[in-house]
Amino acid sequence: MKPLERVTATDLSRVTHALRAALSGGAAVWSVAGDPAAPTDAPREVDDDIALVVETSGSTDAPKRVALSADALLAAADATHDALGGPGQWLLALPAHYIAGAQVIVRGIHAGTQAVVLDGEHFDAGAFAAASARLAPNRPHYTSLVPLQLARLVDGADRDAFIAAALRSYDAVLVGGQALAPGLAERAAHLGANVVRTYGSSETAGGCVYDGRALEGVGVRIVDGMVELSGPMLADGYLGDAGRTAAAFTTDARGTRWYRTGDLGDLGDDGRLRVRGRGDDVIISGGVKVVLGEVERAVRAVPGFGEAVVVAVGDAAWGERAAVVAARTDAAATSAALTSLVAATDAAGLTPAARPVRLLLVDAMPLLPSGKPDRRALAVLAGGLS
């Protein structure tokens, strides 16, 4: 056993130093958003192979503390660099207490390069462009973002050539954490950005499927409609929670270990993975199963609804129906647009039970610290509709 050291995520110099030591066998690191000295029920020691503990965002479930070994983190870093064409320098634009941010630091340590840090408490397109200019020349440049950050960059690039040039300067812009709206992806591509859609989680040491294709060493299979992943980057499990670990990680007859993602998906004839939505985000509407993720994908294809979120609301006749929550600041998001949203779900080939029946406009979308929509808060807001 070895010590588990909690470190404030905003102290990036200390986080980097601690992670470098952890990857070499030193004390494990738990990067936290709050006070590292605050009381916790977590153990003070972990198994010798653990290097990093990451607490999940809890967007759809109670938070879990994911325990990752140094081997898993380095395997994920190697697979990423292999997929992108080789090691390079990274810009850190995500919090270090989330796996995507921590992995940017790990990749830099593993590649022998110093990550450039985007300063400020809130993401700003101008600050991103200024930080991008500090990246060293003559080597590949990479960054990792969530869709909301990419949207702000694309909006800024439409007005500012400096921001547009910064976005184009990256050899790859990894975007993950949630589904990327097709319209946003098209706008970014039009600006010359090389956007790579990533799929993965803390339990897989970050993204391990890029643009629908598994990275080297990663296995993907569909079991009962659910996506399962294997590979050397899988977490050891959940800290102090043997029950959840056993439920999420299984080993098959060949000795291959698999992680049950909880996401619905399918594999195309070309082997590409298509994620349809969360398995726990399925409603029964009029006796018909409706995947809210598929409704959301159709809704986001409508101009002005690229960041909309679809949640379930109760219905006396149908049981549950789909409702759309969108930002009021978007000119296209008006109460009269519901007809267009219904038409979009029909055009996507979804069942009539999937048609959204309500549209709620909010002044600002409630977000988790990771930048993901706070779906629990949105469901409460939408549930208040009459």
Backbone torsions as a table, in degrees:
resi	resn	phi	psi	omega
1	MET	NA	152.0	177.7
2	LYS	-141.0	164.3	-175.7
3	PRO	-67.2	150.7	171.5
4	LEU	-110.5	114.5	-175.3
5	GLU	-102.0	122.7	175.2
6	ARG	-88.9	131.9	-176.2
7	VAL	-129.4	139.5	177.5
8	THR	-66.7	126.5	-174.9
9	ALA	-62.5	-30.0	-178.2
10	THR	-74.3	-17.2	176.4
11	ASP	-87.2	76.3	-170.0
12	LEU	-67.2	-29.4	176.8
13	SER	-63.3	-43.4	179.6
14	ARG	-70.2	-39.6	177.8
15	VAL	-59.4	-45.7	-179.5
16	THR	-62.4	-45.3	179.3
17	HIS	-61.3	-44.0	-178.7
18	ALA	-66.1	-40.7	178.7
19	LEU	-66.4	-39.4	178.3
20	ARG	-60.3	-42.2	178.6
21	ALA	-67.8	-40.7	-179.1
22	ALA	-63.2	-38.3	179.8
23	LEU	-67.5	-19.1	179.3
24	SER	-101.5	11.7	176.3
25	GLY	103.8	2.3	179.8
26	GLY	-77.2	-169.5	-178.9
27	ALA	-55.0	143.1	177.1
28	ALA	-70.6	153.6	-175.7
29	VAL	-114.6	136.4	170.1
30	TRP	-125.2	102.1	179.8
31	SER	-82.1	121.3	-173.7
32	VAL	-120.3	151.3	-179.0
33	ALA	-76.6	-30.3	-175.6
34	GLY	-101.1	-148.0	-178.3
35	ASP	-76.8	119.6	-178.7
36	PRO	-67.6	-15.2	179.6
37	ALA	-92.8	-0.9	-179.6
38	ALA	-63.7	148.7	179.9
39	PRO	-58.6	143.5	178.8
40	THR	-148.1	152.1	176.7
41	ASP	-92.0	4.4	-178.9
42	ALA	-73.1	149.5	177.7
43	PRO	-65.9	153.5	179.3
44	ARG	-86.7	-12.1	179.9
45	GLU	-131.6	152.5	179.1
46	VAL	-134.2	170.3	176.9
47	ASP	-59.0	152.9	-174.0
48	ASP	-60.1	-28.2	-176.3
49	ASP	-83.8	-9.2	-178.3
50	ILE	-76.9	133.4	178.8
51	ALA	-114.4	-29.6	-173.4
52	LEU	-144.7	139.1	171.5
53	VAL	-117.1	129.1	-179.3
54	VAL	-124.1	128.9	176.4
55	GLU	-90.6	129.5	-178.9
56	THR	-69.4	161.8	-175.2
57	SER	-71.5	-24.3	-177.6
58	GLY	71.3	33.2	-178.1
59	SER	-69.7	-30.1	179.6
60	THR	-129.0	-1.0	-177.0
61	ASP	-155.1	169.1	175.9
62	ALA	-62.5	143.6	-177.6
63	PRO	-57.4	147.9	175.9
64	LYS	-123.6	152.8	177.3
65	ARG	-105.0	103.9	-173.7
66	VAL	-87.0	125.8	-178.8
67	ALA	-101.6	120.0	-176.3
68	LEU	-117.8	136.0	177.7
69	SER	-82.6	163.1	174.7
70	ALA	-61.5	-39.0	179.8
71	ASP	-61.8	-40.7	-179.9
72	ALA	-65.6	-44.3	-179.4
73	LEU	-63.9	-42.9	-178.4
74	LEU	-72.6	-34.2	176.0
75	ALA	-63.3	-41.2	178.2
76	ALA	-65.2	-41.0	178.7
77	ALA	-63.7	-43.4	178.5
78	ASP	-62.5	-44.4	-179.1
79	ALA	-62.8	-39.1	178.3
80	THR	-64.4	-49.9	-178.8
81	HIS	-63.5	-36.6	176.7
82	ASP	-62.6	-41.7	-178.6
83	ALA	-68.7	-32.2	-175.7
84	LEU	-90.2	-9.0	177.8
85	GLY	107.2	6.7	176.2
86	GLY	130.9	164.2	-179.8
87	PRO	-63.5	155.9	177.7
88	GLY	-158.2	-162.3	177.8
89	GLN	-105.5	140.7	-175.1
90	TRP	-111.7	147.7	169.2
91	LEU	-103.5	125.6	-179.7
92	LEU	-90.7	111.0	-178.6
93	ALA	-120.1	6.1	-177.6
94	LEU	-122.0	153.4	-179.8
95	PRO	-59.9	141.8	-177.0
96	ALA	-75.0	-9.4	178.8
97	HIS	-90.9	4.6	171.6
98	TYR	-110.2	153.1	-172.3
99	ILE	-60.7	-37.1	-178.8
100	ALA	-64.2	-38.5	177.4
101	GLY	-71.5	-44.8	179.5
102	ALA	-60.9	-37.4	-178.6
103	GLN	-69.5	-30.7	174.6
104	VAL	-59.7	-43.2	178.8
105	ILE	-65.8	-44.2	179.8
106	VAL	-61.2	-43.8	-179.3
107	ARG	-61.9	-39.5	177.9
108	GLY	-65.4	-43.4	178.2
109	ILE	-60.5	-46.2	-176.6
110	HIS	-66.7	-33.1	-178.9
111	ALA	-86.7	-8.8	-178.4
112	GLY	76.5	24.9	178.7
113	THR	-120.0	153.6	179.9
114	GLN	-94.9	121.2	178.1
115	ALA	-67.1	139.2	173.1
116	VAL	-85.9	133.0	-174.3
117	VAL	-101.6	131.4	174.6
118	LEU	-81.7	115.8	-177.0
119	ASP	-80.6	162.9	177.0
120	GLY	104.8	150.4	-179.7
121	GLU	-76.1	-27.2	-177.3
122	HIS	-123.2	146.3	-178.1
123	PHE	-68.3	131.1	-179.6
124	ASP	-133.9	129.9	-176.1
125	ALA	-62.9	-39.9	179.4
126	GLY	-64.9	-41.4	178.3
127	ALA	-65.5	-36.2	176.8
128	PHE	-61.2	-44.7	-179.8
129	ALA	-63.8	-41.4	179.7
130	ALA	-65.3	-41.4	178.9
131	ALA	-66.8	-35.8	179.3
132	SER	-61.3	-32.4	-179.8
133	ALA	-69.0	-14.5	-179.6
134	ARG	-89.0	-5.2	177.1
135	LEU	-67.7	142.7	-177.8
136	ALA	-68.1	142.7	179.0
137	PRO	-75.7	169.2	171.9
138	ASN	64.5	30.6	171.8
139	ARG	-153.1	156.4	179.6
140	PRO	-61.6	144.9	178.8
141	HIS	-116.9	132.3	-179.2
142	TYR	-133.7	156.6	170.4
143	THR	-151.2	164.7	-179.9
144	SER	-129.7	129.5	-174.6
145	LEU	-134.7	165.2	166.3
146	VAL	-100.9	160.1	-176.0
147	PRO	-53.9	-36.8	-179.8
148	LEU	-61.9	-39.4	177.9
149	GLN	-66.1	-43.2	177.7
150	LEU	-61.2	-39.5	179.2
151	ALA	-60.7	-41.6	179.0
152	ARG	-66.5	-36.4	177.3
153	LEU	-67.5	-43.1	179.8
154	VAL	-64.2	-43.2	177.0
155	ASP	-61.5	-43.0	179.4
156	GLY	-66.9	-37.1	-179.2
157	ALA	-65.4	-28.2	177.8
158	ASP	-66.2	-23.0	-176.9
159	ARG	-108.5	-20.3	-170.2
160	ASP	-135.3	116.6	-178.0
161	ALA	-65.2	-28.8	179.1
162	PHE	-64.6	-41.2	178.2
163	ILE	-68.9	-41.1	178.9
164	ALA	-60.7	-43.3	180.0
165	ALA	-65.2	-38.0	178.9
166	ALA	-63.5	-43.9	-179.8
167	LEU	-62.8	-39.5	179.5
168	ARG	-71.6	-20.5	-172.0
169	SER	-73.6	-14.0	-176.3
170	TYR	-84.0	135.5	175.1
171	ASP	-67.4	-29.1	175.0
172	ALA	-156.8	136.3	173.4
173	VAL	-114.8	104.5	179.5
174	LEU	-77.6	132.0	179.9
175	VAL	-128.9	121.8	-178.9
176	GLY	-152.8	-162.6	-179.5
177	GLY	92.9	-30.6	176.6
178	GLN	-164.8	171.9	-177.3
179	ALA	-63.7	140.4	177.2
180	LEU	-94.5	121.2	-179.1
181	ALA	-62.2	135.1	-178.9
182	PRO	-55.4	-39.9	-179.1
183	GLY	-62.7	-40.1	178.5
184	LEU	-67.5	-41.3	178.2
185	ALA	-61.1	-40.9	179.4
186	GLU	-65.8	-41.9	178.8
187	ARG	-63.2	-41.8	179.6
188	ALA	-64.9	-42.0	178.9
189	ALA	-64.2	-38.3	178.4
190	HIS	-62.0	-31.4	178.2
191	LEU	-80.2	-6.6	178.8
192	GLY	95.3	11.2	179.9
193	ALA	-79.9	137.6	176.4
194	ASN	-94.0	86.3	-177.2
195	VAL	-87.6	131.5	177.5
196	VAL	-117.1	116.1	177.8
197	ARG	-75.1	128.9	-179.9
198	THR	-116.3	148.8	177.3
199	TYR	-134.9	130.0	179.3
200	GLY	171.2	-163.1	-177.0
201	SER	-161.5	179.3	175.2
202	SER	-58.4	-35.2	-177.6
203	GLU	-68.9	-14.4	176.5
204	THR	-114.8	21.1	179.9
205	ALA	58.1	33.0	179.4
206	GLY	104.2	-167.7	-177.8
207	GLY	-61.7	133.8	178.2
208	CYS	-132.9	3.2	173.3
209	VAL	-128.9	119.6	-176.2
210	TYR	-112.3	124.3	-178.9
211	ASP	50.8	39.6	175.8
212	GLY	85.8	-6.5	-177.4
213	ARG	-111.2	134.2	-179.6
214	ALA	-67.3	141.1	175.0
215	LEU	-70.5	166.9	-179.3
216	GLU	-56.2	128.6	178.5
217	GLY	88.4	-4.1	-177.8
218	VAL	-96.9	134.4	175.3
219	GLY	-106.7	142.6	177.5
220	VAL	-129.5	131.8	174.1
221	ARG	-144.9	159.7	178.4
222	ILE	-113.5	120.9	179.9
223	VAL	-122.3	116.5	-177.8
224	ASP	54.3	38.8	178.1
225	GLY	82.1	-4.3	-176.8
226	MET	-103.0	144.3	179.2
227	VAL	-79.3	131.4	172.3
228	GLU	-125.5	144.3	-175.5
229	LEU	-126.9	146.0	175.3
230	SER	-133.6	165.8	177.7
231	GLY	145.9	169.4	-176.7
232	PRO	-70.5	-8.8	-179.0
233	MET	-93.9	6.9	179.6
234	LEU	-68.1	143.7	176.3
235	ALA	-66.2	159.1	174.7
236	ASP	-70.9	-29.7	-179.8
237	GLY	149.8	-156.5	-178.0
238	TYR	-106.2	129.0	-176.0
239	LEU	-59.5	121.9	176.4
240	GLY	65.8	22.4	-177.2
241	ASP	-140.6	78.1	-177.3
242	ALA	-64.3	-33.1	-179.4
243	GLY	-64.3	-49.1	178.3
244	ARG	-65.2	-37.1	178.9
245	THR	-60.7	-46.5	-179.2
246	ALA	-64.5	-33.1	-179.2
247	ALA	-74.4	-30.9	-174.3
248	ALA	-94.9	-26.5	-175.3
249	PHE	-120.2	127.6	179.8
250	THR	-130.1	161.5	177.6
251	THR	-124.5	128.9	-177.1
252	ASP	-85.3	-178.3	-175.0
253	ALA	-64.2	-22.7	179.9
254	ARG	-88.8	-1.0	-180.0
255	GLY	89.4	6.9	178.2
256	THR	-82.4	131.4	-179.2
257	ARG	-93.4	134.3	-176.0
258	TRP	-124.7	146.3	174.7
259	TYR	-108.5	125.0	177.0
260	ARG	-83.8	109.7	-172.6
261	THR	-73.9	-26.7	-173.4
262	GLY	83.7	3.1	179.1
263	ASP	-99.3	143.4	172.7
264	LEU	-82.1	142.7	179.6
265	GLY	-168.6	176.0	175.0
266	ASP	-151.2	160.6	179.0
267	LEU	-107.8	126.8	179.3
268	GLY	-74.9	172.7	178.2
269	ASP	-60.4	-26.1	179.3
270	ASP	-87.9	4.1	178.7
271	GLY	86.1	-1.2	-179.5
272	ARG	-76.2	140.4	177.9
273	LEU	-86.0	132.9	173.1
274	ARG	-119.6	117.9	179.3
275	VAL	-90.4	125.6	-175.1
276	ARG	-93.8	-23.5	-178.0
277	GLY	148.8	177.4	179.3
278	ARG	-72.7	140.9	177.8
279	GLY	-65.4	-26.8	178.2
280	ASP	-91.5	10.4	179.6
281	ASP	-113.4	34.3	177.7
282	VAL	-106.4	130.6	177.9
283	ILE	-113.7	160.0	173.9
284	ILE	-107.9	111.6	-176.5
285	SER	-116.9	110.1	-177.3
286	GLY	61.4	32.0	-179.6
287	GLY	83.9	2.3	-177.8
288	VAL	-111.9	134.4	176.7
289	LYS	-73.5	131.5	178.7
290	VAL	-127.2	124.3	176.9
291	VAL	-89.6	113.1	-175.7
292	LEU	-63.1	-29.0	177.4
293	GLY	-62.4	-35.7	178.3
294	GLU	-71.5	-37.2	176.0
295	VAL	-63.6	-44.0	-179.2
296	GLU	-62.0	-39.9	179.2
297	ARG	-62.3	-40.9	178.9
298	ALA	-68.0	-41.8	-179.4
299	VAL	-63.7	-40.7	-177.2
300	ARG	-69.5	-12.6	175.6
301	ALA	-78.5	-12.8	178.7
302	VAL	-80.4	128.0	179.2
303	PRO	-52.2	131.5	-179.7
304	GLY	93.0	-4.8	-178.3
305	PHE	-123.7	26.6	-177.3
306	GLY	-63.6	-22.4	-179.9
307	GLU	-114.3	12.9	-178.7
308	ALA	-65.5	154.7	178.9
309	VAL	-124.5	137.9	179.8
310	VAL	-107.6	128.8	179.3
311	VAL	-129.6	168.3	179.5
312	ALA	-92.7	142.5	173.0
313	VAL	-130.6	151.0	179.8
314	GLY	-71.0	149.7	178.9
315	ASP	-144.3	127.3	-174.7
316	ALA	-60.1	-37.5	-176.3
317	ALA	-88.9	-41.9	-172.6
318	TRP	-94.9	-14.4	-174.8
319	GLY	93.5	-67.3	175.7
320	GLU	-141.2	149.2	174.5
321	ARG	-136.0	167.3	179.1
322	ALA	-88.3	138.3	174.8
323	ALA	-127.0	147.3	-177.9
324	VAL	-109.2	132.6	174.2
325	VAL	-115.3	127.9	-178.3
326	ALA	-140.1	158.7	-179.4
327	ALA	-74.2	134.1	179.8
328	ARG	-65.8	-24.9	-177.1
329	THR	-67.5	-18.9	179.1
330	ASP	-79.0	119.6	-174.2
331	ALA	-58.7	-29.8	-177.1
332	ALA	-81.6	-14.6	-177.2
333	ALA	-86.8	83.8	178.5
334	THR	-119.4	160.7	-178.3
335	SER	-63.1	-21.0	179.5
336	ALA	-78.9	-5.4	-174.5
337	ALA	-85.2	-2.7	-176.3
338	LEU	-58.5	-35.2	178.8
339	THR	-59.9	-40.7	179.1
340	SER	-65.9	-35.9	-179.8
341	LEU	-68.7	-39.9	176.4
342	VAL	-62.4	-43.5	179.6
343	ALA	-62.4	-35.2	-179.8
344	ALA	-66.4	-39.9	178.4
345	THR	-68.3	-36.2	176.0
346	ASP	-64.7	-42.5	-178.7
347	ALA	-65.4	-28.0	179.3
348	ALA	-79.4	-1.5	178.4
349	GLY	81.4	17.2	179.8
350	LEU	-81.6	157.2	-179.4
351	THR	-66.9	153.4	176.1
352	PRO	-54.5	-27.2	178.9
353	ALA	-66.0	-17.2	-179.4
354	ALA	-87.2	-6.9	-177.6
355	ARG	-63.4	127.1	177.6
356	PRO	-66.3	141.1	-176.8
357	VAL	-111.5	-10.4	180.0
358	ARG	-141.2	151.4	176.1
359	LEU	-131.8	120.5	178.4
360	LEU	-110.6	127.3	177.5
361	LEU	-102.8	130.2	-179.6
362	VAL	-121.3	151.5	-180.0
363	ASP	-67.2	-34.1	178.0
364	ALA	-151.5	138.0	179.5
365	MET	-74.8	124.7	176.1
366	PRO	-66.3	132.8	-175.7
367	LEU	-124.2	151.9	169.5
368	LEU	-79.6	162.1	178.7
369	PRO	-55.5	-25.2	179.7
370	SER	-75.2	-10.0	-176.9
371	GLY	96.0	-5.5	177.4
372	LYS	-77.8	151.9	174.7
373	PRO	-61.5	140.9	175.8
374	ASP	-83.8	90.3	-172.8
375	ARG	-66.2	-31.4	177.7
376	ARG	-64.6	-45.8	179.5
377	ALA	-64.4	-39.8	179.9
378	LEU	-66.9	-37.5	178.1
379	ALA	-63.9	-38.0	177.6
380	VAL	-65.0	-43.9	178.6
381	LEU	-61.9	-46.9	-177.9
382	ALA	-67.5	-31.9	179.3
383	GLY	-67.1	-15.6	179.8
384	GLY	-85.2	-1.6	179.6
385	LEU	-70.6	149.1	177.6
386	SER	-101.1	NA	NA
